[in-house]
Amino acid sequence: MAVPNNYNFSLQDVINEIPGGQTSLAECFLEATDALFDPTYEGSKNSLRNFRNYNSFVDTLSISPTTFNAGPGSSTLLVTVTSNTGWSVTDNASWLTTNVPPASGLGDGSFTVTIALNATGSTRNGIVTVTTVGGTSVTLSITQTGIAPQPTFPINLGRNAEQLNACFSPTNIYYLTGNSQFAQATGLYTNSQGTNTAPSNYYADGTIVRFWNGNSFTGITSFCLAGPPGGGGGGFE
């Protein structure tokens, strides 16, 4: 249904198109949806004639892609929107973050979906919904595989940009992977899930010092000696 596309209509014809129990023209304007006015006749929205052809507008909406298979790592997806009206974006998962640039949201445009790392070990599914102001909606289905959490081993380590000073720096808790012994470990992380790598630096457990480049241990493993630098006899070998 729609208000007739001529001037032979009444206030009742308008009331019939706007849910809410309005009884006056002023109330109809308050409750009307801007996107449903015919741009040819909407004018200043102060006359019954502005409702000519109201609710006859057919909004169009499509997006690309409509499905996406993501790997376990974090990633960002660009989604293009084709439409002849305004639209908004929602999602149903905490691991999805949508961002609509200021220039988008009306007519043709785009938005991004950021997909967080999936370290749960299980595949998960999320839905992004794009909806026009007139209520038409389309969805983007996202499936993301997961990686099984790797075993980690807590350890207190000192760190410093200087190899010698690492042996005597204040310690913080880190997490090893590959082995519970610092000398044999292959990975170094700041969280127990083993997903956030430790920053590049020299690390020491009070006995040995190793260099971690942010991705792997490199260089020669050295031994710490007793005593801090400058204290007589401190150092490494």
Buried (B, 14 or more C-beta within 10 A) or exposed (E): EBBBBEEEBEBEBBBBBBEEEBEEBEBBBEEBBEBBBBEEBBEEEEEBEBBBBBBBBEBEBEBEEEEBEBEBBBBEBEBEBEBBBBBBBEBEBEBBEBEBEEEBBEEEBBBBBEBBBBBBEEEBEBEBBBBBBBEBEBBBEBEBBBBEEBEBBEBEBBBBEEBBBBBBBEBEEBBBBBEEEBEEBEBBBBEEEBBEBBEEBBBBBBEBBBBBEEEEBEEEEBEBEEEBEEEEEBBBE
